[in-house]
């Protein structure tokens, strides 16, 4: 924070505190009574008179205690510009302390699984429960609490994997993240070409499509072979999905497939290595692997 805003915050805060103090003092006094009366202000609404009574003392002292609390808080904690308070507290410091305590408590629990084979760990009920807790905390927002995904977020329980479904590949996906890019082909194919390729892709999954469009799309599919392969079964090394299994990340209708071909897709799986650490990811990966096992 610059020096200007440092003092700006301090001045505004102090003025507000003094203003509150003055307002309480002003409201605590009885106003001048109207002529001929002793206990009212002279204001009358629908026959109701406004009494000229000061604030109850207990209520008044609650306001004063609030002001005292505010002053003490600003002395002890950050709040006045760049002043950090005499206690030196910060939310970052508190977070780091809490994380250190958590690591001290739970770190040894995860460490006992760190050298175990992932496939064997996936069969351990206790480890799976720990992995499920991690999954519900860090993964369910995108993949769902049942891990069956949503449009744009893959189903982790169906045994089909865009980047490989062996334990080590799953762990690598969680540790390092993934960045899946489907380039747009609308300009290269034209609208008619998009419809033709989409029809051919639909036919690859065993569904009915216009035979003429399918035949034309087969000729144009060469643009897609570099990633999806000549037979459309995909390439896990590139994150290119299998187009023959009728499992669709963004939707499998003719219109959605056309949109994907025309505009492309860009999906990102964030990396969790720095955030969770390898030992937690090891247990989490074992749980995710177990979801697709019989």
VOBA-1610 file (N, C-alpha, C; in pm, whole numbers, padded with zeros to 5 digits, always signed):
BEGIN
Unk+00085-00119+00000Unk+00000+00000+00000Unk+00089+00124+00000Unk+00057+00221-00086Unk+00138+00343-00094Unk+00121+00427+00031Unk+00214+00523+00049Unk+00208+00609+00167Unk+00079+00691+00168Unk+00033+00733+00050Unk-00090+00812+00044Unk-00208+00733+00099Unk-00227+00612+00047Unk-00342+00533+00092Unk-00324+00483+00235Unk-00197+00466+00278Unk-00172+00431+00418Unk-00233+00537+00509Unk-00201+00664+00482Unk-00254+00771+00567Unk-00402+00797+00540Unk-00446+00775+00416Unk-00587+00791+00383Unk-00672+00698+00470Unk-00633+00571+00478Unk-00707+00473+00558Unk-00706+00513+00706Unk-00589+00555+00755Unk-00579+00594+00896Unk-00670+00713+00927Unk-00664+00816+00843Unk-00743+00936+00868Unk-00893+00905+00863Unk-00935+00832+00760Unk-01078+00799+00747Unk-01125+00716+00866Unk-01043+00620+00909Unk-01081+00534+01022Unk-01092+00614+01151Unk-00994+00699+01177Unk-00996+00780+01300Unk-01114+00876+01299Unk-01140+00939+01184Unk-01254+01031+01174Unk-01385+00957+01203Unk-01397+00836+01151Unk-01519+00758+01175Unk-01534+00723+01322Unk-01425+00684+01388Unk-01432+00652+01530Unk-01471+00775+01613Unk-01407+00890+01582Unk-01441+01012+01654Unk-01584+01055+01625Unk-01628+01036+01500Unk-01765+01071+01464Unk-01866+00986+01540Unk-01837+00856+01553Unk-01925+00769+01631Unk-01930+00812+01778Unk-01814+00849+01833Unk-01810+00894+01972Unk-01893+01021+01990Unk-01877+01117+01897Unk-01954+01242+01906Unk-02104+01214+01894Unk-02143+01125+01803Unk-02285+01095+01781Unk-02347+01032+01906Unk-02270+00944+01971Unk-02321+00882+02094Unk-02338+00988+02203Unk-02238+01076+02217Unk-02247+01183+02318Unk-02367+01274+02290Unk-02385+01305+02162Unk-02495+01395+02125Unk-02631+01329+02152Unk-02643+01200+02116Unk-02770+01131+02134Unk-02802+01104+02280Unk-02700+01102+02365Unk-02722+01071+02506Unk-02782+01188+02583Unk-02776+01306+02525Unk-02827+01424+02596Unk-02975+01445+02566Unk-03045+01497+02662Unk-03184+01533+02640Unk-03189+01663+02562Unk-03276+01668+02462Unk-03291+01790+02384Unk-03374+01892+02457Unk-03377+02016+02411Unk-03458+02120+02477Unk-03605+02088+02465Unk-03676+02094+02576Unk-03820+02064+02577Unk-03898+02176+02511Unk-04009+02142+02450Unk-04094+02243+02387Unk-04158+02331+02494Unk-04197+02450+02453Unk-04256+02543+02549Unk-04382+02485+02613Unk-04389+02495+02741Unk-04506+02446+02814Unk-04501+02300+02847Unk-04393+02233+02811Unk-04381+02090+02843Unk-04247+02065+02909Unk-04238+01952+02978Unk-04114+01919+03047Unk-04054+01788+03000Unk-04136+01698+02946Unk-04085+01565+02916Unk-04105+01522+02771Unk-04144+01611+02682Unk-04158+01575+02541Unk-04082+01675+02456Unk-04059+01635+02333Unk-03988+01723+02238Unk-04081+01819+02169Unk-04212+01797+02186Unk-04310+01881+02118Unk-04354+01824+01985Unk-04290+01716+01940Unk-04329+01651+01814Unk-04448+01559+01838Unk-04551+01568+01752Unk-04671+01486+01766Unk-04706+01428+01631Unk-04729+01297+01627Unk-04773+01228+01505Unk-04896+01145+01538Unk-05005+01173+01474Unk-05130+01099+01495Unk-05164+01087+01643Unk-05140+01194+01714Unk-05173+01193+01856Unk-05067+01132+01945Unk-04957+01084+01885Unk-04851+01024+01964Unk-04742+01128+01988Unk-04702+01145+02112Unk-04600+01244+02147Unk-04462+01177+02161Unk-04359+01246+02118Unk-04222+01195+02129Unk-04163+01241+02261Unk-04129+01145+02346Unk-04071+01179+02475Unk-03925+01220+02459Unk-03883+01307+02547Unk-03748+01362+02543Unk-03661+01292+02647Unk-03640+01159+02627Unk-03564+01082+02724Unk-03425+01048+02667Unk-03323+01052+02751Unk-03189+01010+02705Unk-03184+00859+02686Unk-03077+00810+02617Unk-03058+00667+02599Unk-03041+00598+02734Unk-03092+00477+02750Unk-03064+00402+02874Unk-02914+00388+02894Unk-02869+00394+03019Unk-02725+00394+03045Unk-02659+00265+02999Unk-02727+00149+03018Unk-02666+00022+02978Unk-02647+00016+02827Unk-02744+00073+02754Unk-02735+00075+02609Unk-02623+00169+02565Unk-02616+00282+02633Unk-02512+00380+02602Unk-02373+00319+02622Unk-02355+00246+02731Unk-02223+00187+02758Unk-02188+00075+02660Unk-02290+00011+02605Unk-02261-00087+02499Unk-02196-00020+02378Unk-02244+00099+02343Unk-02183+00173+02233Unk-02040+00212+02266Unk-02019+00259+02389Unk-01884+00297+02429Unk-01790+00175+02428Unk-01840+00059+02475Unk-01758-00062+02474Unk-01722-00102+02331Unk-01814-00078+02239Unk-01785-00107+02098Unk-01671-00021+02047Unk-01672+00105+02082Unk-01564+00195+02041Unk-01431+00155+02106Unk-01436+00118+02233Unk-01314+00073+02300Unk-01259-00053+02234Unk-01350-00146+02201Unk-01308-00269+02132Unk-01240-00234+02000Unk-01298-00139+01924Unk-01241-00101+01795Unk-01100-00045+01811Unk-01081+00042+01910Unk-00948+00101+01933Unk-00847-00006+01969Unk-00884-00097+02060Unk-00793-00204+02101Unk-00761-00294+01982Unk-00864-00324+01900Unk-00841-00409+01783Unk-00739-00345+01688Unk-00756-00216+01659Unk-00665-00149+01566Unk-00523-00139+01622Unk-00509-00143+01754Unk-00375-00144+01814Unk-00311-00283+01800Unk-00390-00387+01820Unk-00336-00522+01822Unk-00323-00585+01683Unk-00415-00552+01592Unk-00423-00622+01463Unk-00412-00524+01347Unk-00382-00575+01226Unk-00376-00487+01107Unk-00512-00424+01081Unk-00511-00303+01030Unk-00635-00233+01000Unk-00613-00087+00969Unk-00502-00033+01018Unk-00471+00109+00995Unk-00361+00118+00890Unk-00399+00117+00764Unk-00300+00127+00658Unk-00199+00014+00662Unk-00072+00050+00660Unk+00036-00049+00661Unk+00074-00096+00800Unk+00013-00035+00902Unk+00044-00076+01040Unk-00004-00219+01063Unk+00085-00308+01106Unk+00054-00450+01119Unk+00002-00490+01257Unk-00006-00395+01348Unk-00052-00427+01482Unk+00062-00478+01569Unk+00050-00457+01699Unk+00160-00493+01789Unk+00176-00645+01800Unk+00072-00722+01767Unk+00085-00869+01773Unk+00152-00927+01649Unk+00161-00847+01542Unk+00224-00896+01419Unk+00145-01005+01349Unk+00013-01011+01373Unk-00070-01117+01312Unk-00093-01091+01164Unk-00100-01199+01086Unk-00143-01190+00947Unk-00216-01318+00912Unk-00306-01312+00817Unk-00382-01431+00778Unk-00291-01534+00712Unk-00187-01486+00643Unk-00092-01580+00581Unk-00017-01657+00689Unk+00028-01583+00791Unk+00100-01648+00901Unk+00011-01748+00973Unk-00115-01714+00996Unk-00207-01805+01063Unk-00231-01929+00978Unk-00248-01908+00848Unk-00268-02023+00757Unk-00148-02116+00760Unk-00029-02059+00753Unk+00093-02141+00754Unk+00107-02218+00885Unk+00072-02155+00995Unk+00079-02223+01125Unk-00021-02338+01132Unk-00142-02313+01083Unk-00244-02420+01084Unk-00204-02534+00993Unk-00146-02501+00876Unk-00102-02606+00785Unk+00013-02686+00845Unk+00102-02618+00917Unk+00213-02688+00981Unk+00162-02784+01088Unk+00063-02740+01166Unk+00005-02829+01268Unk-00066-02948+01203Unk-00135-02920+01092Unk-00204-03029+01022Unk-00103-03128+00965Unk+00006-03076+00910Unk+00108-03165+00854Unk+00173-03249+00962Unk+00194-03189+01077Unk+00252-03262+01189Unk+00161-03375+01235Unk+00030-03351+01228Unk-00067-03450+01273Unk-00092-03557+01167Unk-00114-03512+01042Unk-00159-03605+00938Unk-00047-03652+00845Unk+00064-03578+00843Unk+00174-03615+00755Unk+00220-03760+00772Unk+00244-03806+00896Unk+00289-03945+00915Unk+00187-04047+00865Unk+00059-04013+00868Unk-00044-04106+00822Unk-00031-04129+00673Unk-00011-04021+00595Unk+00005-04035+00451Unk+00141-04093+00416Unk+00242-04063+00500Unk+00378-04111+00471Unk+00386-04263+00474Unk+00303-04328+00556Unk+00309-04475+00565Unk+00266-04543+00436Unk+00195-04469+00349Unk+00149-04526+00222Unk+00238-04485+00104Unk+00333-04396+00128Unk+00406-04333+00018Unk+00483-04433-00068Unk+00534-04540-00010Unk+00617-04635-00085Unk+00539-04758-00130Unk+00410-04760-00106Unk+00329-04875-00147Unk+00288-04862-00293Unk+00278-04976-00359Unk+00234-04979-00497Unk+00092-04925-00508Unk+00064-04844-00611Unk-00066-04781-00624Unk-00179-04882-00641Unk-00155-04984-00721Unk-00259-05085-00742Unk-00292-05157-00612Unk-00190-05188-00532Unk-00213-05254-00404Unk-00281-05159-00307Unk-00242-05033-00313Unk-00302-04934-00224Unk-00451-04916-00256Unk-00487-04929-00382Unk-00627-04914-00423Unk-00715-05022-00363Unk-00654-05133-00320Unk-00731-05242-00259Unk-00738-05231-00107Unk-00670-05132-00050Unk-00668-05113+00096Unk-00787-05027+00137Unk-00883-05081+00212Unk-01003-05003+00248Unk-00973-04873+00322Unk-00876-04878+00414Unk-00843-04757+00491Unk-00783-04650+00401Unk-00694-04691+00312Unk-00633-04596+00220Unk-00737-04539+00124Unk-00829-04624+00078Unk-00935-04577-00011Unk-01024-04474+00058Unk-01053-04495+00186Unk-01134-04399+00261Unk-01063-04265+00271Unk-00933-04269+00297Unk-00856-04144+00303Unk-00855-04076+00166Unk-00838-04157+00061Unk-00839-04102-00074Unk-00973-04041-00109Unk-01081-04106-00065Unk-01214-04053-00091Unk-01234-03918-00021Unk-01184-03906+00102Unk-01195-03778+00172Unk-01121-03668+00096Unk-01003-03700+00045Unk-00930-03603-00036Unk-01008-03568-00162Unk-01064-03670-00226Unk-01138-03649-00351Unk-01258-03558-00327Unk-01333-03584-00223Unk-01452-03502-00195Unk-01415-03358-00164Unk-01297-03339-00107Unk-01254-03204-00071Unk-01200-03127-00191Unk-01119-03194-00275Unk-01044-03123-00379Unk-01090-03151-00522Unk-01166-03257-00546Unk-01195-03298-00684Unk-01344-03298-00718Unk-01429-03312-00617Unk-01571-03331-00644Unk-01636-03208-00704Unk-01577-03090-00686Unk-01637-02968-00742Unk-01647-02976-00894Unk-01553-03045-00958Unk-01555-03060-01103Unk-01607-03197-01146Unk-01557-03302-01082Unk-01590-03438-01125Unk-01714-03495-01057Unk-01771-03423-00960Unk-01890-03470-00891Unk-01855-03559-00774Unk-01944-03564-00675Unk-01917-03645-00557Unk-01912-03794-00589Unk-01978-03835-00698Unk-01974-03976-00740Unk-01868-04000-00846Unk-01789-03898-00879Unk-01679-03906-00977Unk-01727-03934-01118Unk-01855-03913-01146Unk-01907-03942-01279Unk-01908-03820-01370Unk-01847-03713-01325Unk-01820-03600-01411Unk-01941-03518-01450Unk-01916-03429-01547Unk-02017-03337-01601Unk-01962-03292-01736Unk-02044-03224-01817Unk-01991-03176-01945Unk-01863-03096-01928Unk-01756-03141-01993Unk-01626-03077-01981Unk-01538-03134-01872Unk-01594-03221-01788Unk-01519-03281-01677Unk-01539-03432-01684Unk-01433-03507-01711Unk-01449-03649-01743Unk-01501-03735-01628Unk-01571-03840-01667Unk-01616-03945-01577Unk-01495-04029-01538Unk-01470-04042-01409Unk-01352-04116-01361Unk-01386-04259-01321Unk-01510-04298-01342Unk-01553-04430-01295Unk-01590-04525-01409Unk-01569-04483-01535Unk-01615-04566-01647Unk-01503-04645-01715Unk-01380-04629-01668Unk-01271-04706-01726Unk-01216-04650-01855Unk-01265-04535-01902Unk-01215-04470-02022Unk-01133-04347-01980Unk-01010-04340-02033Unk-00918-04236-01985Unk-00857-04160-02102Unk-00868-04029-02095Unk-00816-03944-02201Unk-00664-03941-02202Unk-00603-03950-02084Unk-00457-03942-02073Unk-00397-04072-02019Unk-00472-04178-02018Unk-00420-04306-01969Unk-00476-04340-01833Unk-00517-04464-01815Unk-00582-04504-01691Unk-00502-04596-01603Unk-00374-04617-01634Unk-00290-04694-01542Unk-00258-04608-01420Unk-00225-04668-01306Unk-00207-04591-01182Unk-00108-04476-01195Unk+00004-04499-01262Unk+00106-04395-01271Unk+00060-04278-01358Unk-00016-04307-01464Unk-00067-04200-01549Unk-00168-04114-01473Unk-00252-04180-01393Unk-00349-04105-01312Unk-00276-04016-01212Unk-00175-04071-01149Unk-00099-03992-01052Unk-00031-03873-01121Unk+00023-03897-01241Unk+00087-03787-01315Unk-00014-03679-01351Unk-00137-03718-01384Unk-00241-03620-01417Unk-00272-03532-01296Unk-00280-03594-01178Unk-00312-03517-01057Unk-00194-03429-01017Unk-00074-03484-01024Unk+00045-03408-00983Unk+00070-03288-01073Unk+00070-03312-01204Unk+00117-03211-01300Unk+00006-03140-01374Unk-00118-03191-01362Unk-00227-03132-01437Unk-00223-03174-01583Unk-00325-03137-01657Unk-00332-03166-01800Unk-00390-03045-01872Unk-00349-03028-01995Unk-00397-02916-02076Unk-00440-02972-02211Unk-00569-02999-02226Unk-00620-03060-02348Unk-00674-02954-02444Unk-00621-02952-02566Unk-00661-02852-02665Unk-00709-02921-02792Unk-00829-02892-02832Unk-00883-02934-02962Unk-00891-02810-03049Unk-00808-02799-03153Unk-00809-02677-03235Unk-00938-02662-03313Unk-00980-02540-03343Unk-01102-02520-03423Unk-01074-02548-03571Unk-01169-02613-03638Unk-01153-02646-03780Unk-01262-02583-03866Unk-01339-02492-03807Unk-01447-02430-03884Unk-01397-02359-04008Unk-01287-02284-03995Unk-01235-02209-04110Unk-01178-02303-04216Unk-01114-02411-04173Unk-01051-02503-04267Unk-01153-02589-04340Unk-01259-02628-04273Unk-01356-02721-04331Unk-01474-02650-04395Unk-01511-02533-04345Unk-01635-02471-04390Unk-01753-02537-04321Unk-01868-02473-04327Unk-01984-02524-04256Unk-02027-02661-04306Unk-02024-02681-04438Unk-02063-02811-04492Unk-01963-02918-04450Unk-01837-02885-04452Unk-01734-02980-04410Unk-01748-03018-04264Unk-01785-02922-04180Unk-01806-02951-04038Unk-01919-03052-04021Unk-02028-03033-04095Unk-02141-03126-04087Unk-02100-03266-04133Unk-02019-03273-04236Unk-01977-03403-04289Unk-01886-03476-04191Unk-01788-03406-04138Unk-01697-03471-04042Unk-01773-03511-03916Unk-01865-03426-03871Unk-01945-03459-03752Unk-02027-03585-03777Unk-02085-03598-03895Unk-02163-03718-03927Unk-02074-03842-03926Unk-01953-03830-03979Unk-01861-03945-03978Unk-01821-03982-03835Unk-01796-03880-03750Unk-01760-03907-03611Unk-01876-03976-03539Unk-01998-03933-03568Unk-02115-04000-03508Unk-02117-04146-03550Unk-02089-04173-03676Unk-02093-04312-03724Unk-01983-04397-03661Unk-01872-04337-03623Unk-01762-04413-03561Unk-01805-04479-03431Unk-01900-04417-03363Unk-01946-04472-03235Unk-02063-04569-03252Unk-02089-04607-03378Unk-02193-04707-03403Unk-02333-04652-03414Unk-02346-04522-03428Unk-02479-04464-03437Unk-02515-04433-03583Unk-02644-04413-03607Unk-02694-04384-03741Unk-02660-04241-03779Unk-02623-04222-03905Unk-02596-04089-03959Unk-02622-04092-04108Unk-02640-03975-04168Unk-02667-03965-04312Unk-02552-04028-04390Unk-02580-04132-04471Unk-02473-04203-04542Unk-02390-04112-04632Unk-02454-04018-04699Unk-02379-03930-04788Unk-02283-03840-04710Unk-02333-03787-04597Unk-02246-03703-04513Unk-02133-03786-04454Unk-02164-03910-04417Unk-02061-03997-04359Unk-01952-04024-04460Unk-01990-04053-04585Unk-01891-04082-04689Unk-01802-03960-04715Unk-01864-03842-04720Unk-01786-03720-04743Unk-01698-03690-04622Unk-01751-03714-04501Unk-01674-03688-04380Unk-01554-03779-04366Unk-01568-03903-04415Unk-01456-03997-04409Unk-01337-03942-04489Unk-01367-03879-04602Unk-01260-03822-04685Unk-01193-03703-04617Unk-01269-03630-04539Unk-01214-03511-04472Unk-01150-03543-04336Unk-01170-03663-04287Unk-01122-03700-04153Unk-00970-03698-04142Unk-00902-03688-04255Unk-00756-03681-04251Unk-00702-03570-04163Unk-00779-03460-04150Unk-00737-03351-04062Unk-00732-03395-03916Unk-00807-03498-03882Unk-00821-03540-03743Unk-00731-03658-03706Unk-00678-03726-03809Unk-00604-03850-03785Unk-00477-03829-03703Unk-00413-03714-03716Unk-00286-03693-03647Unk-00301-03709-03496Unk-00417-03675-03442Unk-00440-03688-03298Unk-00526-03810-03265Unk-00637-03827-03338Unk-00734-03931-03305Unk-00703-04066-03371Unk-00605-04068-03460Unk-00571-04192-03527Unk-00660-04219-03647Unk-00613-04303-03738Unk-00688-04334-03860Unk-00820-04401-03830Unk-00825-04476-03721Unk-00948-04547-03685Unk-01031-04473-03580Unk-00983-04355-03537Unk-01058-04273-03443Unk-01052-04319-03300Unk-00961-04410-03268Unk-00954-04463-03130Unk-00872-04376-03037Unk-00819-04265-03086Unk-00754-04169-02998Unk-00608-04200-02968Unk-00550-04115-02882Unk-00409-04128-02845Unk-00392-04068-02706Unk-00370-04155-02607Unk-00359-04107-02470Unk-00235-04022-02448Unk-00132-04039-02530Unk-00012-03958-02515Unk-00040-03811-02545Unk-00139-03787-02632Unk-00175-03650-02669Unk-00301-03602-02599Unk-00366-03691-02527Unk-00493-03655-02465Unk-00607-03648-02566Unk-00589-03718-02681Unk-00694-03720-02785Unk-00791-03833-02755Unk-00918-03803-02730Unk-01012-03908-02687Unk-01049-04006-02797Unk-01090-04123-02753Unk-01141-04227-02842Unk-01279-04183-02891Unk-01296-04181-03024Unk-01423-04137-03082Unk-01516-04254-03114Unk-01474-04375-03080Unk-01551-04494-03119Unk-01632-04554-03004Unk-01613-04504-02881Unk-01673-04571-02765Unk-01803-04507-02718Unk-01851-04404-02790Unk-01976-04336-02756Unk-01972-04273-02616Unk-01851-04235-02571Unk-01834-04159-02446Unk-01784-04021-02485Unk-01858-03918-02446Unk-01832-03783-02496Unk-01809-03688-02379Unk-01697-03618-02384Unk-01663-03527-02276Unk-01753-03404-02274Unk-01786-03353-02393Unk-01865-03230-02403Unk-02007-03256-02454Unk-02040-03381-02479Unk-02172-03414-02533Unk-02159-03479-02669Unk-02246-03575-02697Unk-02233-03653-02819Unk-02341-03633-02922Unk-02424-03531-02907Unk-02525-03505-03009Unk-02460-03449-03134Unk-02530-03460-03247Unk-02476-03409-03374Unk-02439-03261-03361Unk-02527-03183-03298Unk-02503-03040-03286Unk-02381-03007-03200Unk-02364-03079-03087Unk-02251-03052-02999Unk-02120-03095-03067Unk-02122-03207-03138Unk-02001-03251-03209Unk-01964-03149-03315Unk-02063-03096-03387Unk-02035-02993-03487Unk-01972-02869-03420Unk-02025-02831-03305Unk-01971-02715-03233Unk-01826-02740-03192Unk-01797-02862-03147Unk-01660-02896-03106Unk-01565-02887-03224Unk-01607-02939-03340Unk-01522-02935-03459Unk-01506-02792-03508Unk-01615-02718-03508Unk-01614-02582-03561Unk-01531-02487-03474Unk-01552-02493-03340Unk-01493-02394-03250Unk-01376-02446-03168Unk-01358-02578-03164Unk-01251-02635-03083Unk-01290-02640-02936Unk-01203-02699-02854Unk-01223-02708-02709Unk-01090-02686-02639Unk-01100-02637-02517Unk-00979-02618-02436Unk-01013-02655-02292Unk-00964-02771-02249Unk-00990-02816-02112Unk-00861-02819-02031Unk-00870-02778-01907Unk-00752-02774-01821Unk-00777-02844-01689Unk-00687-02934-01655Unk-00689-02999-01523Unk-00575-02936-01443Unk-00604-02865-01334Unk-00497-02797-01260Unk-00403-02895-01191Unk-00277-02855-01178Unk-00178-02938-01108Unk-00197-02926-00958Unk-00178-03038-00888Unk-00196-03041-00742Unk-00067-03076-00667Unk+00044-03084-00738Unk+00169-03127-00674Unk+00210-03032-00562Unk+00211-02903-00592Unk+00256-02805-00492Unk+00154-02790-00380Unk+00026-02799-00416Unk-00080-02775-00318Unk-00096-02892-00222Unk-00101-03015-00276Unk-00125-03132-00191Unk+00002-03203-00149Unk+00104-03200-00232Unk+00225-03277-00203Unk+00211-03419-00257Unk+00323-03483-00284Unk+00321-03612-00351Unk+00259-03721-00265Unk+00276-03718-00135Unk+00224-03825-00051Unk+00071-03828-00051Unk+00009-03711-00043Unk-00137-03707-00049Unk-00186-03745-00189Unk-00116-03697-00292Unk-00155-03730-00429Unk-00144-03881-00451Unk-00046-03945-00389Unk-00029-04090-00403Unk-00154-04163-00355Unk-00205-04124-00240Unk-00326-04186-00185Unk-00448-04150-00270Unk-00456-04026-00314Unk-00568-03981-00397Unk-00570-04056-00530Unk-00454-04073-00591Unk-00446-04145-00718Unk-00491-04289-00704Unk-00455-04352-00593Unk-00498-04490-00569Unk-00650-04497-00561Unk-00711-04400-00495Unk-00857-04399-00486Unk-00921-04379-00623Unk-00870-04284-00701Unk-00926-04259-00834Unk-00911-04383-00922Unk-00797-04449-00913Unk-00776-04572-00989Unk-00878-04678-00948Unk-00909-04687-00819Unk-01001-04789-00770Unk-01143-04769-00823Unk-01178-04647-00860Unk-01315-04617-00905Unk-01351-04692-01033Unk-01253-04719-01116Unk-01280-04784-01245Unk-01245-04931-01244Unk-01212-04983-01126Unk-01177-05125-01118Unk-01299-05207-01074Unk-01312-05329-01128Unk-01427-05413-01091Unk-01424-05453-00944
//
